[in-house]
Amino acid sequence: MSDDGLERSTRELMGTTATVLLRPLVPDDPADHLATAFAELERVDRMVSRFLRTSAVQQLNAAGSGVVDEELLELLQGAMRLRRETDGAFDPTIHDALARGGRSGPSTSRWVPGDVRVDPVGRHVTLTPGTKLDLGAMVKGWAADRACSRIAAAGSVLVQVGNDIATYVAPGHDPWPVGLPGRLPTLDVGTGAVGISSQGERKWARSGADGSDRRHVIDPRTGLPAQSDVRHAVTTGSRAARCDAWATAAVVLGSDAAIVAATQAGIALLLERVDGSLATNAERASS
């Protein structure tokens, strides 16, 4: 046990850095709890990674259709709901658009979003021709949600995977202070979640054919790097998966449209624009 009663562990997972913080309810050895959280993150990564040929998502991408287990079915149904909710600013069929944004080289063909057909009774999923899945804009939050819930009985928990955070605050414990990028203030977060997306924090390639930067946030509606006035988008809510998707969508939509859409969806949103100004709908949203 550390002097401040806070235990922490960090590992490289899911193509990013994952951190688990635990403030135990009882002064026992927290190593097992931390290991349980990381085991859950690793399990999710093995299921959804597009970099592992053996992952369930990659097998579905390769086959184009198939029967999936209940967990992946739930994840895909949630992803398609979020696509509808964000009017396409989040899209799980973005796999090839990400490649065209710089990961796998340029392409001159016109981008068209794909579609996913789900039969919930038979758990059968069909990808329309040319469609491949990439759940990266929500699955880190989804993994954080699951890892956090796995060890919440042990005390207060914060699980951060990349920029996506799931939290639980045990009775009698203080909220978690969460630092935000740029000029955005620190948040005190109780039980819930935070999603953060930043435009231009990393790039897949130095420039595109037109000389523009290829940034890591891709607009699923065009297949091109997002061009908006949002530098940093922060969402708060009850589930990190939804916050994750909505933070990305906010960068894609731009500040004015993002505030309207997030408010309608009940997502609390805090933005820093590229000119340094801040915007929020926190007083109007309820998630």
C-alpha positions in Angstrom: 0.0 0.0 0.0 1.4 3.4 -0.9 1.6 6.2 1.7 -1.4 8.1 0.3 -3.5 4.9 0.2 -3.6 5.0 -3.6 -2.4 2.1 -5.7 -1.7 2.5 -9.4 -0.3 0.5 -12.3 0.4 1.4 -15.9 0.8 -0.8 -19.0 0.9 -0.4 -22.8 -2.3 -1.8 -24.1 -4.7 -1.4 -27.1 -2.1 0.7 -28.9 -1.9 3.2 -26.1 -1.2 3.7 -22.4 -3.6 2.2 -19.8 -3.6 3.2 -16.2 -5.6 1.7 -13.3 -5.9 3.6 -10.0 -7.4 2.0 -6.9 -8.2 3.4 -3.5 -9.1 0.3 -1.5 -11.9 0.1 1.0 -9.8 -2.2 3.2 -6.0 -2.2 3.5 -5.3 -5.5 1.8 -3.0 -6.3 -1.0 -4.4 -4.6 -4.1 -2.2 -6.5 -6.6 -4.9 -9.0 -7.4 -7.5 -6.3 -8.1 -5.1 -4.4 -10.4 -4.3 -7.6 -12.2 -8.0 -8.3 -12.7 -8.6 -4.9 -14.3 -5.7 -5.4 -16.7 -6.8 -8.9 -17.5 -10.1 -7.5 -18.6 -8.5 -4.8 -20.8 -6.3 -7.5 -22.4 -9.3 -9.7 -23.0 -11.2 -6.9 -24.7 -8.2 -6.1 -26.8 -7.9 -9.7 -28.0 -11.5 -9.6 -29.0 -11.6 -6.2 -30.9 -8.1 -5.4 -32.1 -7.8 -4.7 -35.8 -4.1 -5.4 -35.5 -4.6 -9.1 -34.4 -5.7 -11.5 -37.1 -7.1 -13.7 -34.4 -9.5 -11.1 -33.0 -13.2 -11.6 -33.4 -13.5 -8.2 -35.2 -10.7 -9.1 -37.6 -12.2 -12.5 -38.3 -15.5 -10.8 -39.0 -13.8 -8.3 -41.3 -12.1 -11.1 -43.2 -15.3 -13.3 -43.6 -17.8 -10.5 -44.2 -20.4 -12.2 -42.1 -20.8 -14.7 -39.3 -22.3 -15.6 -35.9 -20.9 -13.7 -33.0 -21.1 -14.1 -29.3 -23.4 -12.1 -27.1 -20.7 -9.7 -26.0 -19.6 -8.7 -29.5 -23.3 -8.5 -30.5 -23.9 -6.0 -27.7 -20.9 -4.0 -28.7 -21.8 -3.8 -32.4 -25.4 -2.9 -31.6 -24.2 -0.1 -29.3 -21.8 1.1 -32.0 -24.6 1.3 -34.6 -26.8 3.1 -32.1 -24.1 5.7 -31.6 -23.7 6.1 -35.4 -27.4 7.0 -35.6 -27.2 9.2 -32.5 -24.3 11.2 -33.8 -25.8 11.3 -37.4 -22.7 9.6 -38.7 -20.0 11.7 -37.0 -19.1 8.5 -35.2 -19.0 5.4 -37.4 -17.7 1.9 -36.7 -17.3 1.2 -40.5 -14.4 3.7 -40.6 -11.7 1.0 -41.0 -10.7 1.8 -44.6 -11.1 5.6 -44.2 -8.5 5.5 -41.4 -6.2 3.6 -43.8 -6.8 6.3 -46.4 -6.1 9.0 -43.8 -2.5 7.9 -43.7 -2.2 4.5 -41.9 -1.9 2.4 -45.1 -1.2 4.9 -47.8 -3.2 7.2 -50.1 -6.2 6.3 -52.1 -8.0 8.3 -54.8 -11.3 6.4 -54.8 -14.3 8.1 -53.2 -15.1 7.1 -49.7 -18.6 5.7 -48.9 -19.5 4.7 -45.3 -20.4 1.0 -45.0 -23.2 -0.7 -43.1 -23.7 -3.5 -40.6 -26.8 -5.7 -40.6 -27.5 -7.5 -37.3 -29.9 -10.3 -36.6 -30.1 -10.2 -32.8 -32.1 -13.5 -32.6 -29.5 -15.6 -34.4 -26.6 -13.3 -33.4 -25.7 -13.2 -37.1 -23.8 -10.1 -38.4 -23.4 -9.2 -42.0 -21.0 -6.5 -43.3 -22.2 -5.0 -46.6 -19.6 -5.4 -49.4 -16.5 -3.4 -48.9 -17.3 -2.8 -45.2 -14.7 -3.3 -42.5 -15.0 -2.5 -38.8 -12.8 -0.3 -36.6 -14.2 0.3 -33.2 -11.3 2.4 -32.0 -13.4 5.5 -31.4 -15.5 3.8 -28.7 -13.8 0.5 -27.6 -11.2 2.0 -25.3 -14.0 3.6 -23.4 -16.0 0.3 -23.5 -12.9 -1.6 -22.2 -12.5 1.0 -19.4 -16.1 0.6 -18.4 -15.8 -3.1 -18.1 -12.5 -3.1 -16.2 -13.8 -0.5 -13.8 -16.9 -2.5 -13.0 -14.9 -5.6 -12.5 -13.0 -4.2 -9.4 -15.5 -1.6 -8.1 -16.3 -3.7 -5.1 -12.7 -3.2 -3.9 -12.9 0.6 -3.5 -12.7 3.7 -5.6 -11.4 3.0 -9.1 -10.2 5.0 -12.1 -9.4 3.2 -15.3 -7.9 5.3 -18.1 -7.2 3.8 -21.6 -5.7 6.5 -23.8 -7.9 9.5 -23.4 -11.0 7.6 -22.1 -11.7 7.2 -18.4 -14.2 5.2 -16.4 -14.5 6.0 -12.7 -16.2 4.6 -9.5 -16.2 6.5 -6.2 -16.9 4.4 -3.1 -19.0 5.8 -0.3 -17.0 8.2 1.8 -14.3 8.8 -0.8 -13.6 12.0 -2.7 -14.2 12.4 -6.4 -11.3 11.8 -8.8 -9.5 14.9 -10.1 -9.1 14.6 -13.8 -6.7 16.9 -15.7 -7.8 18.0 -19.1 -5.7 19.2 -22.1 -5.1 22.7 -23.2 -6.9 25.5 -21.4 -9.7 23.3 -20.1 -10.1 23.1 -16.3 -9.5 20.1 -14.0 -12.7 18.1 -13.4 -13.7 16.5 -10.2 -15.4 13.3 -11.4 -17.6 11.0 -9.3 -18.9 7.7 -10.5 -19.1 8.0 -14.3 -16.9 8.6 -17.3 -14.9 11.1 -19.3 -14.1 11.0 -23.0 -11.4 13.2 -24.5 -10.6 13.8 -28.2 -8.1 16.2 -29.6 -7.5 17.3 -33.1 -4.0 17.1 -34.4 -2.4 15.6 -31.3 -0.8 12.9 -33.5 -0.7 12.4 -37.3 -0.7 9.3 -39.4 1.4 10.9 -42.1 3.3 14.2 -42.6 0.9 15.4 -45.3 -1.7 14.4 -47.8 -1.5 14.8 -51.6 -3.0 18.2 -51.2 -0.4 19.3 -48.7 -2.7 19.1 -45.7 -1.9 17.3 -42.5 -3.4 13.8 -42.1 -4.6 13.9 -38.6 -5.9 11.1 -36.5 -9.5 12.2 -36.2 -11.2 11.2 -39.5 -14.6 12.5 -40.5 -16.5 9.2 -41.3 -18.9 11.1 -43.6 -16.1 12.1 -46.0 -13.3 9.7 -45.2 -11.0 12.7 -44.9 -9.3 14.3 -41.8 -11.7 16.3 -39.7 -11.7 20.0 -40.5 -13.4 21.8 -37.6 -12.8 24.6 -35.1 -12.5 22.2 -32.2 -9.1 21.6 -30.7 -10.1 19.6 -27.7 -13.5 18.0 -26.9 -14.3 16.6 -23.5 -17.5 14.7 -22.7 -18.8 13.4 -19.3 -21.6 10.9 -18.7 -22.3 7.6 -17.1 -20.5 5.3 -19.6 -17.0 5.8 -21.1 -17.9 4.0 -24.4 -20.6 6.6 -25.1 -18.4 9.5 -24.0 -15.6 8.2 -26.1 -17.7 8.1 -29.3 -19.2 11.5 -28.6 -15.9 13.2 -27.9 -14.7 12.1 -31.4 -18.0 13.1 -32.9 -17.7 16.6 -31.4 -14.3 17.1 -33.1 -15.8 16.0 -36.4 -19.0 18.2 -36.1 -17.4 21.5 -35.0 -18.3 23.5 -31.9 -21.7 24.9 -32.8 -23.1 21.7 -34.3 -21.5 19.6 -31.5 -23.1 21.6 -28.7 -26.6 21.3 -30.3 -26.2 17.6 -31.0 -24.7 16.7 -27.6 -27.3 18.7 -25.7 -30.1 16.8 -27.6 -28.4 13.5 -26.7 -28.0 14.5 -23.0 -24.2 14.5 -23.2 -22.3 17.1 -21.2 -19.7 18.7 -23.5 -16.7 21.0 -22.9 -14.7 22.4 -25.8 -11.6 24.3 -26.5 -11.7 25.9 -30.0 -8.6 26.3 -32.1 -8.7 30.1 -31.3 -8.4 29.3 -27.6 -12.0 30.1 -26.7 -14.0 27.7 -24.6 -17.6 26.5 -25.0 -19.8 24.2 -22.9 -23.4 22.9 -22.7 -22.8 21.5 -19.2 -25.8 23.4 -17.6 -28.2 22.2 -20.3 -27.2 18.6 -20.8 -28.2 15.7 -18.5 -26.7 12.2 -19.1 
